[in-house]
Amino acid sequence: MSTFQFKDPETGKKFELPETLGEGEEQIDLKKLLGHVIAKSKRDSDNENKDKLSTAQAEFSSKLDEQIKIIEGFTSKVAELENQNLSGKERAEKAIADEIKKHKDLSTANEKLANDNYSLFKDSRINNELHKELNKYSLHNRENTLSIIKLLLKPDMENNAQNGFPVSMTGGETPTNVSDGIKGFLEKDENLYLLKNNLKSGSGANNQNSSDTKTSFTKAEMTDSKNRKEFLDRLKAGEDVKITE
């Protein structure tokens, strides 16, 4: 019976599950079913983040307009005082300047909040698109493959709400969509080791030197195909290896 590895997203615990359940017309493709459930959950999360971003942007725009009006009002007041010979003029100007600074600081804080919300949405959008595409492949380690793809293919999101915030791979000579980018990457000979059903003979853990104590690879090291192969061989051998900054 064919099996696949499933990682509980809540606990992180890994399970070996049968790819199918039942027989005949009642047979269920368990792997595909779980993939659909995960993809649907990620789409729901993506939509929720879109709504939060739209709300945050609207609130920020409204608050910014209010702050601009207040600043313009105080600026006008300063100009008015400059044309008058009033006692306590310097004290009044300082008070107004303090108010202007306070509202400018508030505008800056609101802008930072909007940018932070956008960054969270962007990261979530990119991860969802990559996970959805990687769901189509039988991988030895999804998270490590995801890290390598992010490092080498450099996925980015276009800030275009009308087109649904499209994600593309920008790490090659020309940008490509997520599907073509990942497909082309995994079909390269030096990356076949990432796929369970495409390992070439002699690529297993038996080629490793047992005296080698390297237990982590930096993202920079993972740009080298030899290091990527060594990383997976160690992972298959049950060693505790990680990708670090």
Stockholm file with secondary structure:
# STOCKHOLM 1.0

chainA/1-245         MSTFQFKDPETGKKFELPETLGEGEEQIDLKKLLGHVIAKSKRDSDNENKDKLSTAQAEFSSKLDEQIKIIEGFTSKVAELENQNLSGKERAEKAIADEIKKHKDLSTANEKLANDNYSLFKDSRINNELHKELNKYSLHNRENTLSIIKLLLKPDMENNAQNGFPVSMTGGETPTNVSDGIKGFLEKDENLYLLKNNLKSGSGANNQNSSDTKTSFTKAEMTDSKNRKEFLDRLKAGEDVKITE
#=GR chainA/1-245 SS CCEEEEECTTTCCEEEEESEESSGGGCEEHHHHHHHHHHHHHHHHHHHHHHHHHHHHHHHHHHHHHHHHHHHHHHHHHHHHHTSCCTTHHHHHHHHHHHHHHHHHHHHHHHHHHHHHHHHHHHHHHHHHHHHHHTTSCBSCHHHHHHHHHHHHCEEECCCGGGTCCEEECSSSSCEEHHHHHHHHHHSGGGGGGBGGGCCTTCSGGGSCTTCCCCEEETTGGGSHHHHHHHHHHHHTTCCCEEEC
#=GC SS_cons         CCEEEEECTTTCCEEEEESEESSGGGCEEHHHHHHHHHHHHHHHHHHHHHHHHHHHHHHHHHHHHHHHHHHHHHHHHHHHHHTSCCTTHHHHHHHHHHHHHHHHHHHHHHHHHHHHHHHHHHHHHHHHHHHHHHTTSCBSCHHHHHHHHHHHHCEEECCCGGGTCCEEECSSSSCEEHHHHHHHHHHSGGGGGGBGGGCCTTCSGGGSCTTCCCCEEETTGGGSHHHHHHHHHHHHTTCCCEEEC
//
